[in-house]
Amino acid sequence: MRAWIVWSFFLWLAFGMHADAQAAAENQKLTPAEQAYLAFAKIEQSHFGQDDQASILARAYDTRFTPMQSPHLLAQASDRDVAALFRASSSVSFYAPSPSHLSDLRHDFSELEKRGAATDEQRQDVFEALFQSRDLAEMQRFAASHPNAGLPSPVTSDLAFSPGQIHSLLSVTGPHTVHPSVAVIPSGPFVVVISHPGCHFTQHAVQAIEHDEALRAMIKDHSVWVAPADRNVDLSGFVAWNTAHPIAPIALAGSRDAWPEVRNWRTPTFLFFRNGHLVQQVTGWPKEGNASALKQAWANISGVNAGGA
């Protein structure tokens, strides 16, 4: 999604908004908001995958764009400027979905819609951002108010929940349905696996674990598998994964803030806890696997050797 936003921005700049050559040439001249977004996108790319990416982007956004987001300035901005502000608020709220960033996103979209300049792609972005922030009620209202935007079915929950509650989870019960719960990290050795069914490395990891008796025993009753709070509203991949891998069902994080021990959400990441405290972390699944590292980490927190590599 983020790469698509950056790429579509460059395409839009390259081809312009009008058919005639004179207007296309005029569109090559960047407005101040577009220049600010271009600089912001470069920061996003240069820090991609780093642990501090979210905080760096949040600071860059707050410096460059927050002063432009006042209602007075937004009303006076050109359509192109508002579209650039929307791109920026969409990007920052993906990485750092704070209430203020999400509020900017909603205000930018409302301004575009009021002008008749909003696109279905922007409607999709808002819809997905509402899911990422776990505002499922507003997600339903937004879908109902935009019936012709081609939006997928909104995600619904069978119970009310607080996404910011510590270690909150949304267990996937269907392609568009979830059940809220809270993970309890016990006093004994325990593993939190940051994972995603669409991640090839996570797929390789679970296959190795399922075929290794020691790792399987380690994971079966002593782990919880948690997916990042991203914007993927189609949960069918989770349904298929949980059916195929009953010892390692993946639930959605209630929010990123609900899991303060997670410094980055790269998948797979194995967080090893002892007495409720994070002791060790193993990240990634290289071609040769990471079985030995997992077994050593388990031995460190349990005092029991998990078997040979």
C-alpha positions as CSV (number, residue, x, y, z in Angstrom):
1,M,0.0,0.0,0.0
2,R,2.7,2.5,1.0
3,A,4.8,1.7,-2.1
4,W,1.7,2.1,-4.3
5,I,1.0,5.6,-2.8
6,V,4.6,6.7,-3.6
7,W,4.5,5.2,-7.1
8,S,1.1,6.6,-7.9
9,F,2.3,10.0,-6.8
10,F,5.2,9.9,-9.3
11,L,2.9,8.7,-12.1
12,W,0.5,11.5,-11.4
13,L,3.3,14.1,-11.5
14,A,4.6,12.6,-14.7
15,F,1.4,12.5,-16.7
16,G,-0.5,15.4,-15.1
17,M,-4.2,15.9,-14.5
18,H,-5.2,17.0,-18.0
19,A,-5.0,15.7,-21.5
20,D,-3.4,18.6,-23.3
21,A,0.3,19.1,-23.3
22,Q,0.3,22.6,-21.9
23,A,-1.7,21.6,-18.8
24,A,0.6,18.5,-18.4
25,A,3.7,20.7,-18.5
26,E,2.1,23.0,-15.9
27,N,1.5,20.0,-13.6
28,Q,5.2,19.4,-13.5
29,K,5.6,22.5,-11.3
30,L,5.3,21.2,-7.7
31,T,3.3,23.2,-5.2
32,P,4.7,23.6,-1.7
33,A,2.6,20.8,-0.3
34,E,3.7,18.5,-3.1
35,Q,7.3,19.4,-2.5
36,A,6.9,18.6,1.2
37,Y,5.3,15.3,0.4
38,L,8.1,14.3,-2.0
39,A,10.6,15.0,0.7
40,F,8.5,13.0,3.2
41,A,8.3,10.1,0.8
42,K,12.1,10.0,0.5
43,I,12.4,9.9,4.3
44,E,9.9,7.0,4.3
45,Q,11.9,5.1,1.8
46,S,15.3,5.7,3.3
47,H,14.1,4.4,6.7
48,F,12.0,1.5,5.5
49,G,12.1,-1.5,7.9
50,Q,14.1,0.3,10.6
51,D,12.9,0.1,14.2
52,D,12.6,3.8,14.6
53,Q,10.8,4.4,11.2
54,A,7.5,5.3,12.8
55,S,8.9,7.8,15.2
56,I,11.1,9.4,12.5
57,L,8.1,9.7,10.1
58,A,5.9,11.1,12.8
59,R,8.4,13.8,13.6
60,A,8.9,14.6,9.9
61,Y,5.2,14.8,9.3
62,D,4.5,17.0,12.4
63,T,7.2,19.4,11.2
64,R,6.2,19.6,7.6
65,F,2.5,19.1,7.5
66,T,0.8,19.7,10.8
67,P,1.2,23.5,10.3
68,M,-0.7,23.1,7.0
69,Q,-3.6,21.2,8.5
70,S,-5.5,24.1,10.1
71,P,-9.1,24.3,8.9
72,H,-8.4,27.9,7.6
73,L,-5.4,26.9,5.5
74,L,-7.0,23.7,4.3
75,A,-10.0,25.5,3.0
76,Q,-7.7,27.9,1.1
77,A,-5.4,25.2,-0.3
78,S,-5.7,24.0,-3.9
79,D,-7.1,20.6,-4.8
80,R,-3.5,19.4,-5.6
81,D,-2.3,20.7,-2.2
82,V,-5.1,18.9,-0.3
83,A,-4.4,15.7,-2.3
84,A,-0.7,16.0,-1.3
85,L,-1.7,16.5,2.4
86,F,-4.0,13.5,2.1
87,R,-1.1,11.4,0.8
88,A,1.1,12.5,3.7
89,S,-1.6,11.9,6.4
90,S,-2.4,8.5,4.9
91,S,1.3,7.5,5.0
92,V,2.1,8.7,8.5
93,S,-1.1,7.2,9.9
94,F,-0.1,3.8,8.5
95,Y,3.1,3.8,10.5
96,A,2.1,6.0,13.4
97,P,-1.7,5.8,13.7
98,S,-2.1,8.4,16.4
99,P,-5.5,10.2,16.9
100,S,-4.1,13.4,15.5
101,H,-2.8,11.8,12.3
102,L,-6.0,9.9,11.7
103,S,-7.9,13.2,12.3
104,D,-5.8,14.9,9.7
105,L,-6.6,12.0,7.3
106,R,-10.3,12.4,7.9
107,H,-10.2,16.2,7.5
108,D,-8.2,16.0,4.3
109,F,-10.6,13.5,2.8
110,S,-13.6,15.5,3.9
111,E,-12.2,18.6,2.2
112,L,-11.6,16.6,-1.0
113,E,-15.0,15.1,-0.9
114,K,-16.7,18.5,-0.3
115,R,-15.0,19.8,-3.4
116,G,-16.0,16.7,-5.4
117,A,-12.3,15.9,-5.9
118,A,-12.1,12.6,-3.8
119,T,-11.3,9.4,-5.6
120,D,-12.3,5.8,-4.9
121,E,-8.7,5.1,-4.1
122,Q,-8.8,7.7,-1.4
123,R,-12.0,6.3,-0.1
124,Q,-10.4,2.9,0.1
125,D,-7.5,4.4,2.0
126,V,-9.8,6.0,4.6
127,F,-11.8,2.7,4.9
128,E,-8.6,0.7,5.5
129,A,-7.2,3.3,8.0
130,L,-10.4,3.0,10.0
131,F,-9.8,-0.8,10.2
132,Q,-6.2,-0.3,11.2
133,S,-7.3,2.0,14.0
134,R,-9.9,-0.7,14.9
135,D,-12.8,1.8,14.7
136,L,-15.1,-0.9,13.3
137,A,-18.3,1.0,14.0
138,E,-17.1,4.0,11.9
139,M,-15.8,1.6,9.3
140,Q,-19.4,0.3,8.9
141,R,-20.8,3.8,8.7
142,F,-18.2,4.9,6.1
143,A,-19.0,1.9,3.9
144,A,-22.8,2.6,4.2
145,S,-22.3,6.2,3.2
146,H,-20.1,5.3,0.2
147,P,-22.1,2.4,-1.4
148,N,-20.7,3.0,-4.9
149,A,-17.0,3.2,-4.0
150,G,-16.4,-0.5,-4.5
151,L,-15.4,-1.0,-0.9
152,P,-15.2,-4.6,0.5
153,S,-17.4,-5.7,3.4
154,P,-16.4,-4.0,6.6
155,V,-15.0,-6.1,9.5
156,T,-17.4,-6.6,12.4
157,S,-16.9,-7.8,15.9
158,D,-19.3,-9.8,18.0
159,L,-18.3,-7.9,21.2
160,A,-17.2,-4.3,22.0
161,F,-13.5,-4.0,22.7
162,S,-10.8,-1.5,23.6
163,P,-8.0,-1.9,21.0
164,G,-5.5,-0.1,23.3
165,Q,-5.9,-2.6,26.1
166,I,-2.6,-4.2,26.9
167,H,-2.0,-7.4,24.8
168,S,-5.4,-7.0,23.2
169,L,-6.2,-9.4,20.3
170,L,-8.8,-9.9,17.6
171,S,-9.3,-13.5,16.8
172,V,-10.4,-14.0,13.2
173,T,-13.7,-15.9,13.0
174,G,-14.5,-15.3,9.4
175,P,-13.3,-13.4,6.3
176,H,-14.8,-10.2,7.8
177,T,-15.5,-11.1,11.4
178,V,-13.4,-11.0,14.6
179,H,-13.7,-11.8,18.3
180,P,-11.9,-9.7,20.8
181,S,-9.7,-11.2,23.6
182,V,-6.7,-10.4,25.7
183,A,-3.5,-12.5,25.6
184,V,-2.3,-13.6,29.0
185,I,1.5,-14.0,29.2
186,P,2.0,-16.5,31.9
187,S,4.7,-16.6,34.6
188,G,6.5,-19.5,32.9
189,P,8.4,-19.5,29.6
190,F,6.3,-18.1,26.7
191,V,6.8,-17.0,23.1
192,V,5.0,-14.2,21.3
193,V,5.4,-14.7,17.5
194,I,4.9,-11.6,15.3
195,S,3.6,-13.2,12.2
196,H,1.4,-12.9,9.1
197,P,-0.2,-15.6,6.9
198,G,0.8,-13.7,3.8
199,C,4.5,-13.6,4.8
200,H,6.6,-16.3,3.0
201,F,9.1,-16.2,5.8
202,T,6.4,-16.9,8.4
203,Q,5.1,-19.7,6.2
204,H,8.6,-21.3,6.1
205,A,9.0,-20.9,9.8
206,V,5.7,-22.6,10.7
207,Q,6.5,-25.5,8.3
208,A,9.9,-26.0,10.0
209,I,8.3,-25.8,13.5
210,E,5.6,-28.3,12.6
211,H,8.1,-30.8,11.3
212,D,10.5,-30.5,14.3
213,E,9.2,-32.4,17.3
214,A,11.1,-30.2,19.8
215,L,9.9,-26.9,18.3
216,R,6.4,-28.1,17.9
217,A,6.3,-29.0,21.6
218,M,7.7,-25.6,22.4
219,I,5.2,-23.7,20.4
220,K,2.0,-25.8,20.9
221,D,1.0,-24.7,24.4
222,H,3.5,-21.9,25.1
223,S,2.9,-19.3,22.4
224,V,0.6,-16.7,20.9
225,W,0.9,-15.7,17.3
226,V,0.1,-12.0,16.6
227,A,-0.2,-10.1,13.3
228,P,0.6,-6.4,13.0
229,A,-2.3,-3.9,13.0
230,D,-2.1,-3.3,9.3
231,R,-4.8,-2.2,6.7
232,N,-5.6,-5.6,5.1
233,V,-9.4,-5.8,5.5
234,D,-9.6,-9.2,3.8
235,L,-9.2,-11.8,6.5
236,S,-9.7,-14.9,4.4
237,G,-5.9,-15.6,4.6
238,F,-6.1,-15.8,8.4
239,V,-9.1,-18.2,8.1
240,A,-7.1,-20.5,5.8
241,W,-3.9,-20.2,7.9
242,N,-5.7,-21.0,11.2
243,T,-7.4,-24.0,9.6
244,A,-4.1,-25.3,8.2
245,H,-2.0,-24.6,11.3
246,P,-4.1,-25.3,14.5
247,I,-1.1,-25.2,16.8
248,A,-0.2,-21.7,15.6
249,P,-3.4,-19.7,15.0
250,I,-2.7,-16.0,14.1
251,A,-4.8,-13.3,15.7
252,L,-4.7,-9.6,14.9
253,A,-3.1,-7.2,17.3
254,G,-5.7,-4.9,18.9
255,S,-3.3,-2.1,18.1
256,R,0.5,-1.5,18.0
257,D,0.3,0.4,21.3
258,A,-1.3,-2.7,22.9
259,W,2.0,-4.6,22.5
260,P,4.7,-2.2,24.0
261,E,7.3,-5.0,24.0
262,V,7.3,-5.1,20.2
263,R,9.9,-2.7,18.9
264,N,9.4,-3.6,15.3
265,W,6.7,-5.6,13.5
266,R,8.9,-7.5,11.0
267,T,7.6,-11.0,10.4
268,P,8.4,-13.5,11.8
269,T,9.8,-12.2,15.1
270,F,9.9,-14.5,18.1
271,L,9.8,-12.8,21.5
272,F,10.8,-15.0,24.4
273,F,9.3,-14.1,27.8
274,R,10.2,-15.4,31.3
275,N,8.0,-14.4,34.3
276,G,6.2,-12.0,32.1
277,H,9.3,-10.1,31.0
278,L,10.9,-10.0,27.5
279,V,14.3,-11.8,27.7
280,Q,15.3,-12.5,24.1
281,Q,14.3,-11.9,20.5
282,V,14.9,-13.9,17.3
283,T,14.0,-12.1,14.1
284,G,13.6,-13.5,10.6
285,W,13.8,-16.8,8.9
286,P,16.8,-17.1,6.6
287,K,17.1,-19.8,3.9
288,E,18.8,-22.2,6.4
289,G,16.1,-21.5,9.0
290,N,16.4,-20.3,12.6
291,A,15.7,-23.5,14.4
292,S,18.9,-23.5,16.4
293,A,18.4,-19.9,17.6
294,L,14.8,-20.7,18.7
295,K,15.9,-23.8,20.6
296,Q,18.7,-21.9,22.3
297,A,16.4,-19.0,23.3
298,W,13.9,-21.5,24.7
299,A,16.6,-23.1,26.7
300,N,17.6,-19.7,28.1
301,I,14.1,-18.9,29.3
302,S,13.0,-22.4,30.4
303,G,16.2,-24.0,31.5
304,V,15.2,-27.0,29.4
305,N,17.1,-27.8,26.2
306,A,14.6,-27.9,23.3
307,G,16.6,-30.6,21.4
308,G,19.2,-30.5,18.7
309,A,19.2,-28.4,15.6
